[in-house]
C-alpha cells in the first residue's frame, strides 16, 4: 500500500516540479544574458521567431539593460523549484 501511495504522489508532482525547474533555469539564463549585455539581441530573436503570447513579456524583460548593482540585487528566481 505504501509503495502505491509513493508512486501516486510522485506521478502527481513530477510535472509540476519539472515545470518549475525549467522556469527557474530559464530565468537564471535570462538573467545571465542580461548581465552579459545580450538581452536585446535575444529579445529580438524571441520576437521574430516566437508566436506564443507568454514569450512577449520575457522578451520585454530581456530588453532591460544591465544597470550594475541594481541588477545584482534582484532575485534570479521568484519561486522555489519544488517545495
VOLO-562216 format. One record per residue (C-alpha): z, x, y. Coordinates in steps of 0.05 Angstrom, whole numbers, padded with zeros to 5 digits. Example, Ala and Ser with C-alpha at 12.3 -4.5 7.8 and 13.67 -1.06 7.14 Angstrom:
REM residues 2
     up   east  north
  00156  00246 -00090
  00143  00273 -00021
***
This chain:
REM residues 83
     up   east  north
  00000  00000  00000
  00017  00056  00049
 -00049  00093  00039
 -00086  00028  00053
 -00048  00019  00118
 -00063  00091  00138
 -00137  00082  00124
 -00138  00016  00163
 -00103  00047  00224
 -00149  00108  00224
 -00210  00065  00217
 -00190  00023  00276
 -00171  00080  00322
 -00224  00132  00307
 -00278  00101  00351
 -00230  00094  00410
 -00205  00165  00404
 -00276  00192  00396
 -00299  00155  00459
 -00241  00181  00499
 -00252  00252  00474
 -00326  00251  00492
 -00308  00223  00561
 -00257  00278  00571
 -00307  00331  00551
 -00360  00302  00598
 -00310  00300  00656
 -00289  00372  00643
 -00361  00394  00640
 -00379  00357  00704
 -00320  00389  00740
 -00343  00458  00719
 -00415  00442  00741
 -00389  00421  00810
 -00346  00484  00814
 -00406  00528  00799
 -00447  00492  00852
 -00498  00459  00806
 -00473  00388  00817
 -00531  00364  00860
 -00582  00393  00810
 -00550  00358  00751
 -00543  00294  00792
 -00618  00295  00807
 -00634  00306  00734
 -00589  00247  00713
 -00621  00202  00766
 -00692  00220  00746
 -00683  00213  00671
 -00628  00162  00660
 -00637  00087  00664
 -00565  00067  00649
 -00520  00038  00703
 -00457  00079  00683
 -00494  00144  00698
 -00504  00127  00771
 -00431  00136  00791
 -00430  00200  00751
 -00490  00225  00790
 -00454  00207  00855
 -00393  00246  00834
 -00436  00306  00816
 -00467  00306  00885
 -00400  00326  00915
 -00396  00397  00939
 -00343  00445  00914
 -00292  00449  00970
 -00246  00503  00944
 -00173  00487  00938
 -00182  00411  00942
 -00228  00410  00881
 -00178  00451  00841
 -00122  00402  00856
 -00160  00342  00830
 -00144  00324  00757
 -00201  00340  00710
 -00184  00284  00661
 -00155  00218  00682
 -00134  00194  00614
 -00108  00227  00552
 -00157  00235  00494
 -00111  00198  00445
 -00041  00172  00451
***
